[in-house]
Amino acid sequence: MTDSSKYYVFYDGDCGMCNYWVQWILKNDHRKQFLFSALQSEFGQKFLNERNLENQQLNTLYLWKPNAFYETKSHAVFKIAKILGGKFKILSYLRVLPSTLTDFLYETVAKHRHKIATQKCFLPSPEERRQFLY
């Protein structure tokens, strides 16, 4: 069962850099608006399969609001920044740039993400665990 009042972040659960950014969102999500699921999880694979999205190449970040939208890559990043608000909202203004440019930059970082950040095991606190779907 999904909660249509929440935003779902789907990320590569085997990526140290992705796990770092999940922790960053958790730290800055003071209103507890986000839920998280690794793309490799049953919930993540179901999300991808229901939309006929690639389910083996896990280098794309997805942000989903049930019954409303889903965003990918750089536009997902910009939307997360907007939702977090405050000083992070400034990042969302980059959405005016052509998505061919912003997604190219996103894809370049995604291609090298395993080299940029080493794998780190993220152990969420019991409170944070409630925000993860498996």
VEXTILO-157025 format. One record per residue: residue in one letter; x, z, y of N, C-alpha, C, O in turn. Coordinates in nm, 4 decimals. Layout:
(atom A; (X; Z; Y); (X; Z; Y); (X; Z; Y); (X; Z; Y))
...
***
This chain:
(atom M; (0.0850; 0.0000; -0.1172); (0.0000; 0.0000; 0.0000); (0.0897; 0.0000; 0.1236); (0.1845; 0.0781; 0.1322))
(atom T; (0.0601; -0.0859; 0.2172); (0.1389; -0.0927; 0.3395); (0.0652; -0.0249; 0.4544); (-0.0572; -0.0113; 0.4535))
(atom D; (0.1426; 0.0163; 0.5517); (0.0891; 0.0818; 0.6705); (0.1007; -0.0179; 0.7859); (0.2109; -0.0471; 0.8323))
(atom S; (-0.0115; -0.0693; 0.8314); (-0.0087; -0.1729; 0.9355); (0.0328; -0.1200; 1.0725); (0.0481; -0.1982; 1.1663))
(atom S; (0.0511; 0.0106; 1.0854); (0.0985; 0.0654; 1.2131); (0.2514; 0.0728; 1.2187); (0.3078; 0.1081; 1.3223))
(atom K; (0.3183; 0.0398; 1.1085); (0.4636; 0.0500; 1.0990); (0.5282; -0.0880; 1.1025); (0.4635; -0.1903; 1.0799))
(atom Y; (0.6571; -0.0869; 1.1314); (0.7406; -0.2064; 1.1256); (0.8327; -0.1902; 1.0056); (0.8950; -0.0854; 0.9885))
(atom Y; (0.8415; -0.2928; 0.9231); (0.9222; -0.2889; 0.8021); (1.0498; -0.3695; 0.8234); (1.0449; -0.4861; 0.8626))
(atom V; (1.1628; -0.3069; 0.7975); (1.2926; -0.3727; 0.8095); (1.3436; -0.3992; 0.6683); (1.3611; -0.3061; 0.5897))
(atom F; (1.3674; -0.5257; 0.6363); (1.4230; -0.5664; 0.5074); (1.5674; -0.6092; 0.5313); (1.5953; -0.6904; 0.6195))
(atom Y; (1.6585; -0.5541; 0.4520); (1.8019; -0.5737; 0.4739); (1.8730; -0.5831; 0.3394); (1.8156; -0.5493; 0.2358))
(atom D; (1.9974; -0.6289; 0.3412); (2.0805; -0.6370; 0.2212); (2.1300; -0.4968; 0.1881); (2.2151; -0.4424; 0.2586))
(atom G; (2.0777; -0.4392; 0.0826); (2.1126; -0.3030; 0.0440); (2.2539; -0.2872; -0.0078); (2.3021; -0.1746; -0.0198))
(atom D; (2.3225; -0.3977; -0.0392); (2.4597; -0.3921; -0.0889); (2.5622; -0.4164; 0.0211); (2.6813; -0.4298; -0.0068))
(atom C; (2.5170; -0.4222; 0.1442); (2.6052; -0.4556; 0.2564); (2.6334; -0.3306; 0.3397); (2.5414; -0.2669; 0.3908))
(atom G; (2.7621; -0.2963; 0.3527); (2.7998; -0.1806; 0.4328); (2.7590; -0.1948; 0.5780); (2.7149; -0.0977; 0.6395))
(atom M; (2.7728; -0.3133; 0.6334); (2.7349; -0.3366; 0.7730); (2.5834; -0.3221; 0.7910); (2.5372; -0.2632; 0.8887))
(atom C; (2.5080; -0.3753; 0.6975); (2.3617; -0.3649; 0.7044); (2.3185; -0.2189; 0.6948); (2.2298; -0.1749; 0.7679))
(atom N; (2.3813; -0.1446; 0.6048); (2.3499; -0.0028; 0.5905); (2.3846; 0.0746; 0.7175); (2.3136; 0.1679; 0.7552))
(atom Y; (2.4939; 0.0356; 0.7832); (2.5298; 0.0995; 0.9109); (2.4171; 0.0806; 1.0122); (2.3782; 0.1756; 1.0802))
(atom W; (2.3644; -0.0424; 1.0227); (2.2600; -0.0700; 1.1225); (2.1274; -0.0043; 1.0859); (2.0504; 0.0326; 1.1746))
(atom V; (2.1001; 0.0106; 0.9571); (1.9804; 0.0858; 0.9161); (1.9938; 0.2299; 0.9639); (1.8986; 0.2869; 1.0172))
(atom Q; (2.1116; 0.2889; 0.9450); (2.1343; 0.4261; 0.9924); (2.1194; 0.4340; 1.1441); (2.0656; 0.5314; 1.1966))
(atom W; (2.1670; 0.3317; 1.2139); (2.1592; 0.3288; 1.3603); (2.0126; 0.3244; 1.4046); (1.9732; 0.3962; 1.4966))
(atom I; (1.9325; 0.2405; 1.3394); (1.7896; 0.2333; 1.3731); (1.7234; 0.3687; 1.3458); (1.6476; 0.4185; 1.4290))
(atom L; (1.7519; 0.4280; 1.2298); (1.6952; 0.5599; 1.1977); (1.7274; 0.6618; 1.3066); (1.6408; 0.7389; 1.3478))
(atom K; (1.8504; 0.6616; 1.3523); (1.8948; 0.7571; 1.4546); (1.8212; 0.7363; 1.5871); (1.7932; 0.8325; 1.6588))
(atom N; (1.7903; 0.6111; 1.6192); (1.7306; 0.5789; 1.7486); (1.5791; 0.5583; 1.7446); (1.5173; 0.5322; 1.8478))
(atom D; (1.5202; 0.5696; 1.6277); (1.3756; 0.5523; 1.6111); (1.3072; 0.6881; 1.6274); (1.2629; 0.7481; 1.5295))
(atom H; (1.2991; 0.7350; 1.7489); (1.2457; 0.8681; 1.7769); (1.0959; 0.8785; 1.7484); (1.0443; 0.9883; 1.7274))
(atom R; (1.0258; 0.7646; 1.7476); (0.8812; 0.7661; 1.7208); (0.8485; 0.7350; 1.5743); (0.7317; 0.7232; 1.5374))
(atom K; (0.9520; 0.7220; 1.4918); (0.9349; 0.6958; 1.3470); (0.8436; 0.5755; 1.3222); (0.7463; 0.5833; 1.2473))
(atom Q; (0.8780; 0.4643; 1.3872); (0.7979; 0.3424; 1.3769); (0.8421; 0.2505; 1.2641); (0.7680; 0.1608; 1.2240))
(atom F; (0.9642; 0.2729; 1.2125); (1.0219; 0.1801; 1.1158); (1.0242; 0.2381; 0.9752); (1.0465; 0.3574; 0.9549))
(atom L; (1.0003; 0.1495; 0.8789); (1.0209; 0.1774; 0.7375); (1.1233; 0.0755; 0.6886); (1.1364; -0.0318; 0.7475))
(atom F; (1.1959; 0.1076; 0.5819); (1.3071; 0.0246; 0.5385); (1.2973; -0.0074; 0.3906); (1.2516; 0.0740; 0.3104))
(atom S; (1.3410; -0.1275; 0.3561); (1.3461; -0.1675; 0.2163); (1.4611; -0.2649; 0.1970); (1.4747; -0.3619; 0.2715))
(atom A; (1.5437; -0.2386; 0.0967); (1.6484; -0.3345; 0.0612); (1.5810; -0.4600; 0.0058); (1.4799; -0.4522; -0.0639))
(atom L; (1.6381; -0.5739; 0.0375); (1.5834; -0.6996; -0.0141); (1.5910; -0.7044; -0.1667); (1.5119; -0.7738; -0.2306))
(atom Q; (1.6859; -0.6310; -0.2251); (1.7023; -0.6293; -0.3697); (1.5958; -0.5447; -0.4398); (1.5768; -0.5575; -0.5607))
(atom S; (1.5277; -0.4598; -0.3665); (1.4297; -0.3689; -0.4273); (1.3053; -0.4460; -0.4719); (1.2846; -0.5611; -0.4337))
(atom E; (1.2244; -0.3805; -0.5523); (1.0986; -0.4409; -0.5966); (1.0102; -0.4762; -0.4761); (0.9520; -0.5845; -0.4709))
(atom F; (1.0009; -0.3843; -0.3797); (0.9200; -0.4084; -0.2606); (0.9763; -0.5252; -0.1790); (0.9011; -0.6095; -0.1302))
(atom G; (1.1091; -0.5292; -0.1647); (1.1732; -0.6381; -0.0908); (1.1536; -0.7728; -0.1575); (1.1244; -0.8718; -0.0904))
(atom Q; (1.1695; -0.7775; -0.2890); (1.1503; -0.9022; -0.3620); (1.0049; -0.9486; -0.3551); (0.9778; -1.0683; -0.3458))
(atom K; (0.9126; -0.8545; -0.3599); (0.7706; -0.8896; -0.3474); (0.7433; -0.9518; -0.2108); (0.6729; -1.0524; -0.2014))
(atom F; (0.7989; -0.8920; -0.1040); (0.7835; -0.9459; 0.0308); (0.8329; -1.0907; 0.0359); (0.7636; -1.1786; 0.0871))
(atom L; (0.9530; -1.1148; -0.0174); (1.0108; -1.2495; -0.0148); (0.9276; -1.3470; -0.0973); (0.8970; -1.4568; -0.0508))
(atom N; (0.8911; -1.3085; -0.2185); (0.8170; -1.3984; -0.3075); (0.6791; -1.4336; -0.2531); (0.6344; -1.5475; -0.2672))
(atom E; (0.6112; -1.3376; -0.1912); (0.4777; -1.3648; -0.1362); (0.4820; -1.4665; -0.0228); (0.3804; -1.5286; 0.0085))
(atom R; (0.5971; -1.4838; 0.0382); (0.6124; -1.5769; 0.1502); (0.6952; -1.6994; 0.1130); (0.7315; -1.7796; 0.1990))
(atom N; (0.7243; -1.7127; -0.0154); (0.8069; -1.8235; -0.0658); (0.9411; -1.8315; 0.0072); (0.9892; -1.9400; 0.0398))
(atom L; (1.0002; -1.7148; 0.0322); (1.1301; -1.7077; 0.0968); (1.2395; -1.6948; -0.0091); (1.2144; -1.6457; -0.1191))
(atom E; (1.3580; -1.7380; 0.0239); (1.4732; -1.7284; -0.0657); (1.4917; -1.5832; -0.1096); (1.5009; -1.4935; -0.0257))
(atom N; (1.4973; -1.5600; -0.2408); (1.5072; -1.4214; -0.2879); (1.6406; -1.3877; -0.3530); (1.6560; -1.2791; -0.4089))
(atom Q; (1.7370; -1.4787; -0.3467); (1.8700; -1.4506; -0.4011); (1.9761; -1.4436; -0.2912); (2.0705; -1.3653; -0.3016))
(atom Q; (1.9616; -1.5240; -0.1871); (2.0514; -1.5190; -0.0717); (1.9994; -1.4094; 0.0201); (1.8948; -1.4251; 0.0832))
(atom L; (2.0709; -1.3006; 0.0276); (2.0191; -1.1830; 0.0976); (2.0884; -1.1599; 0.2309); (2.1106; -1.0455; 0.2705))
(atom N; (2.1227; -1.2676; 0.3000); (2.1970; -1.2553; 0.4253); (2.1083; -1.2643; 0.5489); (2.1574; -1.2882; 0.6593))
(atom T; (1.9797; -1.2456; 0.5309); (1.8863; -1.2522; 0.6437); (1.8146; -1.1185; 0.6591); (1.7665; -1.0597; 0.5623))
(atom L; (1.8091; -1.0732; 0.7817); (1.7326; -0.9550; 0.8182); (1.5898; -0.9989; 0.8478); (1.5679; -1.0987; 0.9165))
(atom Y; (1.4925; -0.9241; 0.7959); (1.3521; -0.9518; 0.8240); (1.2897; -0.8291; 0.8883); (1.3177; -0.7159; 0.8487))
(atom L; (1.2056; -0.8520; 0.9868); (1.1246; -0.7465; 1.0466); (0.9798; -0.7901; 1.0300); (0.9416; -0.8988; 1.0734))
(atom W; (0.8991; -0.7047; 0.9668); (0.7605; -0.7390; 0.9341); (0.6659; -0.6341; 0.9886); (0.6858; -0.5139; 0.9706))
(atom K; (0.5637; -0.6816; 1.0547); (0.4507; -0.5982; 1.0979); (0.3306; -0.6521; 1.0204); (0.2840; -0.7624; 1.0492))
(atom P; (0.2790; -0.5761; 0.9218); (0.1679; -0.6269; 0.8400); (0.0503; -0.6764; 0.9245); (0.0140; -0.6165; 1.0257))
(atom N; (-0.0060; -0.7847; 0.8806); (-0.1211; -0.8489; 0.9456); (-0.0910; -0.8971; 1.0870); (-0.1834; -0.9243; 1.1637))
(atom A; (0.0372; -0.9082; 1.1226); (0.0703; -0.9512; 1.2579); (0.1794; -1.0590; 1.2579); (0.1539; -1.1707; 1.3029))
(atom F; (0.2994; -1.0287; 1.2088); (0.4109; -1.1232; 1.2164); (0.5242; -1.0803; 1.1256); (0.5276; -0.9680; 1.0752))
(atom Y; (0.6172; -1.1731; 1.1059); (0.7489; -1.1339; 1.0589); (0.8505; -1.2171; 1.1350); (0.8277; -1.3345; 1.1641))
(atom E; (0.9615; -1.1552; 1.1664); (1.0707; -1.2186; 1.2397); (1.1932; -1.2202; 1.1502); (1.2060; -1.1378; 1.0596))
(atom T; (1.2825; -1.3135; 1.1756); (1.4057; -1.3233; 1.0978); (1.5269; -1.3279; 1.1903); (1.5165; -1.3577; 1.3093))
(atom K; (1.6398; -1.2980; 1.1323); (1.7706; -1.3118; 1.1954); (1.7751; -1.2530; 1.3357); (1.7357; -1.1383; 1.3565))
(atom S; (1.8230; -1.3315; 1.4321); (1.8427; -1.2789; 1.5678); (1.7115; -1.2351; 1.6319); (1.7093; -1.1385; 1.7082))
(atom H; (1.6039; -1.3036; 1.6022); (1.4757; -1.2651; 1.6626); (1.4268; -1.1311; 1.6078); (1.3582; -1.0567; 1.6779))
(atom A; (1.4617; -1.1003; 1.4829); (1.4303; -0.9678; 1.4276); (1.5103; -0.8610; 1.5020); (1.4578; -0.7542; 1.5336))
(atom V; (1.6374; -0.8903; 1.5299); (1.7224; -0.7954; 1.6042); (1.6643; -0.7715; 1.7436); (1.6537; -0.6572; 1.7879))
(atom F; (1.6271; -0.8787; 1.8120); (1.5728; -0.8659; 1.9476); (1.4420; -0.7861; 1.9474); (1.4188; -0.7049; 2.0370))
(atom K; (1.3568; -0.8090; 1.8472); (1.2287; -0.7390; 1.8393); (1.2502; -0.5900; 1.8095); (1.1805; -0.5048; 1.8647))
(atom I; (1.3460; -0.5591; 1.7225); (1.3775; -0.4189; 1.6940); (1.4221; -0.3492; 1.8218); (1.3792; -0.2372; 1.8497))
(atom A; (1.5079; -0.4147; 1.8997); (1.5546; -0.3574; 2.0264); (1.4372; -0.3331; 2.1211); (1.4307; -0.2293; 2.1868))
(atom K; (1.3458; -0.4274; 2.1279); (1.2295; -0.4127; 2.2153); (1.1417; -0.2955; 2.1710); (1.0941; -0.2184; 2.2543))
(atom I; (1.1204; -0.2823; 2.0405); (1.0367; -0.1750; 1.9878); (1.1019; -0.0389; 2.0124); (1.0336; 0.0571; 2.0480))
(atom L; (1.2326; -0.0305; 1.9936); (1.3029; 0.0956; 2.0190); (1.2916; 0.1341; 2.1662); (1.2843; 0.2520; 2.2007))
(atom G; (1.2903; 0.0330; 2.2517); (1.2711; 0.0572; 2.3949); (1.3899; 0.1226; 2.4616); (1.5010; 0.1217; 2.4088))
(atom G; (1.3652; 0.1793; 2.5786); (1.4709; 0.2437; 2.6556); (1.5834; 0.1470; 2.6868); (1.5596; 0.0301; 2.7172))
(atom K; (1.7055; 0.1963; 2.6792); (1.8218; 0.1141; 2.7115); (1.8402; -0.0010; 2.6133); (1.9058; -0.0996; 2.6470))
(atom F; (1.7843; 0.0087; 2.4929); (1.8001; -0.0963; 2.3928); (1.7141; -0.2190; 2.4242); (1.7411; -0.3289; 2.3757))
(atom K; (1.6119; -0.1992; 2.5045); (1.5212; -0.3095; 2.5386); (1.5955; -0.4246; 2.6075); (1.5536; -0.5400; 2.5980))
(atom I; (1.7037; -0.3938; 2.6754); (1.7830; -0.4972; 2.7438); (1.8259; -0.6067; 2.6460); (1.8252; -0.7249; 2.6803))
(atom L; (1.8632; -0.5669; 2.5241); (1.9046; -0.6634; 2.4230); (1.7925; -0.7630; 2.3925); (1.8199; -0.8789; 2.3611))
(atom S; (1.6691; -0.7200; 2.4012); (1.5570; -0.8088; 2.3690); (1.5455; -0.9257; 2.4671); (1.4844; -1.0275; 2.4348))
(atom Y; (1.6027; -0.9121; 2.5848); (1.5973; -1.0209; 2.6826); (1.6795; -1.1417; 2.6395); (1.6607; -1.2512; 2.6926))
(atom L; (1.7702; -1.1233; 2.5442); (1.8488; -1.2365; 2.4933); (1.7621; -1.3351; 2.4156); (1.8073; -1.4441; 2.3807))
(atom R; (1.6398; -1.2973; 2.3893); (1.5478; -1.3857; 2.3175); (1.5224; -1.5156; 2.3957); (1.4801; -1.6152; 2.3370))
(atom V; (1.5474; -1.5155; 2.5262); (1.5271; -1.6365; 2.6058); (1.6316; -1.7437; 2.5739); (1.6115; -1.8611; 2.6048))
(atom L; (1.7427; -1.7036; 2.5124); (1.8442; -1.8018; 2.4724); (1.7901; -1.8851; 2.3565); (1.7045; -1.8378; 2.2816))
(atom P; (1.8378; -2.0066; 2.3408); (1.7898; -2.0904; 2.2302); (1.8171; -2.0244; 2.0950); (1.9269; -1.9741; 2.0713))
(atom S; (1.7178; -2.0247; 2.0071); (1.7362; -1.9613; 1.8763); (1.8426; -2.0329; 1.7938); (1.9023; -1.9721; 1.7050))
(atom T; (1.8674; -2.1614; 1.8215); (1.9759; -2.2296; 1.7496); (2.1092; -2.1603; 1.7799); (2.1940; -2.1477; 1.6916))
(atom L; (2.1275; -2.1163; 1.9022); (2.2501; -2.0462; 1.9407); (2.2520; -1.9037; 1.8847); (2.3498; -1.8633; 1.8217))
(atom T; (2.1457; -1.8280; 1.9071); (2.1456; -1.6879; 1.8641); (2.1455; -1.6765; 1.7110); (2.2083; -1.5860; 1.6561))
(atom D; (2.0762; -1.7665; 1.6422); (2.0792; -1.7631; 1.4962); (2.2140; -1.8101; 1.4419); (2.2586; -1.7617; 1.3379))
(atom F; (2.2794; -1.9037; 1.5109); (2.4147; -1.9439; 1.4707); (2.5089; -1.8243; 1.4778); (2.5881; -1.8021; 1.3861))
(atom L; (2.5009; -1.7473; 1.5860); (2.5848; -1.6276; 1.5983); (2.5492; -1.5253; 1.4906); (2.6377; -1.4654; 1.4296))
(atom Y; (2.4198; -1.5056; 1.4677); (2.3747; -1.4139; 1.3621); (2.4310; -1.4578; 1.2270); (2.4870; -1.3763; 1.1536))
(atom E; (2.4164; -1.5860; 1.1942); (2.4610; -1.6387; 1.0651); (2.6124; -1.6287; 1.0488); (2.6615; -1.6054; 0.9383))
(atom T; (2.6865; -1.6461; 1.1579); (2.8323; -1.6325; 1.1521); (2.8710; -1.4892; 1.1158); (2.9564; -1.4674; 1.0298))
(atom V; (2.8084; -1.3925; 1.1812); (2.8351; -1.2516; 1.1489); (2.7898; -1.2218; 1.0055); (2.8613; -1.1556; 0.9304))
(atom A; (2.6710; -1.2706; 0.9676); (2.6173; -1.2449; 0.8336); (2.7092; -1.3018; 0.7249); (2.7255; -1.2412; 0.6190))
(atom K; (2.7676; -1.4156; 0.7509); (2.8568; -1.4797; 0.6538); (2.9794; -1.3929; 0.6261); (3.0304; -1.3903; 0.5141))
(atom H; (3.0259; -1.3227; 0.7278); (3.1483; -1.2423; 0.7164); (3.1207; -1.0924; 0.7115); (3.2135; -1.0124; 0.7240))
(atom R; (2.9955; -1.0533; 0.6936); (2.9585; -0.9121; 0.7042); (3.0289; -0.8231; 0.6027); (3.0580; -0.7074; 0.6329))
(atom H; (3.0570; -0.8740; 0.4831); (3.1230; -0.7912; 0.3817); (3.2700; -0.7672; 0.4162); (3.3300; -0.6701; 0.3699))
(atom K; (3.3275; -0.8554; 0.4972); (3.4659; -0.8370; 0.5418); (3.4721; -0.7473; 0.6650); (3.5691; -0.6742; 0.6850))
(atom I; (3.3676; -0.7537; 0.7473); (3.3641; -0.6766; 0.8721); (3.3489; -0.5279; 0.8432); (3.4187; -0.4457; 0.9026))
(atom A; (3.2595; -0.4933; 0.7537); (3.2344; -0.3524; 0.7210); (3.2445; -0.3346; 0.5705); (3.1804; -0.4063; 0.4937))
(atom T; (3.3245; -0.2398; 0.5302); (3.3370; -0.2132; 0.3874); (3.2098; -0.1463; 0.3370); (3.1346; -0.0862; 0.4137))
(atom Q; (3.1881; -0.1576; 0.2095); (3.0695; -0.0971; 0.1484); (3.0749; 0.0542; 0.1651); (3.1745; 0.1184; 0.1318))
(atom K; (2.9683; 0.1088; 0.2160); (2.9566; 0.2531; 0.2319); (2.8267; 0.2970; 0.1683); (2.7229; 0.2331; 0.1849))
(atom C; (2.8336; 0.4044; 0.0969); (2.7149; 0.4577; 0.0331); (2.6387; 0.5419; 0.1347); (2.6893; 0.6431; 0.1832))
(atom F; (2.5193; 0.5002; 0.1658); (2.4359; 0.5720; 0.2617); (2.3404; 0.6617; 0.1853); (2.2624; 0.6147; 0.1025))
(atom L; (2.3469; 0.7890; 0.2128); (2.2564; 0.8848; 0.1502); (2.1649; 0.9422; 0.2573); (2.2053; 1.0303; 0.3333))
(atom P; (2.0425; 0.8927; 0.2634); (1.9499; 0.9428; 0.3654); (1.9100; 1.0875; 0.3373); (1.9084; 1.1326; 0.2227))
(atom S; (1.8786; 1.1573; 0.4427); (1.8300; 1.2943; 0.4301); (1.6909; 1.2900; 0.3654); (1.6284; 1.1841; 0.3605))
(atom P; (1.6423; 1.4042; 0.3161); (1.5062; 1.4043; 0.2584); (1.4005; 1.3525; 0.3564); (1.3081; 1.2819; 0.3161))
(atom E; (1.4134; 1.3866; 0.4828); (1.3174; 1.3376; 0.5830); (1.3292; 1.1859; 0.5993); (1.2280; 1.1163; 0.6067))
(atom E; (1.4528; 1.1343; 0.6048); (1.4739; 0.9899; 0.6197); (1.4268; 0.9138; 0.4961); (1.3805; 0.8003; 0.5079))
(atom R; (1.4376; 0.9739; 0.3789); (1.3950; 0.9076; 0.2542); (1.2484; 0.8658; 0.2589); (1.2092; 0.7688; 0.1940))
(atom R; (1.1679; 0.9383; 0.3351); (1.0257; 0.9033; 0.3454); (1.0053; 0.7692; 0.4145); (0.8972; 0.7109; 0.4059))
(atom Q; (1.1077; 0.7201; 0.4826); (1.0973; 0.5928; 0.5542); (1.1480; 0.4751; 0.4716); (1.1546; 0.3630; 0.5220))
(atom F; (1.1844; 0.4991; 0.3439); (1.2357; 0.3931; 0.2590); (1.1367; 0.3594; 0.1482); (1.0744; 0.4476; 0.0892))
(atom L; (1.1239; 0.2309; 0.1215); (1.0370; 0.1796; 0.0163); (1.1240; 0.1133; -0.0885); (1.2206; 0.0444; -0.0558))
(atom Y; (1.0898; 0.1341; -0.2140); (1.1750; 0.0810; -0.3212); (1.1032; -0.0156; -0.4094); (1.1620; -0.0684; -0.5038))
***
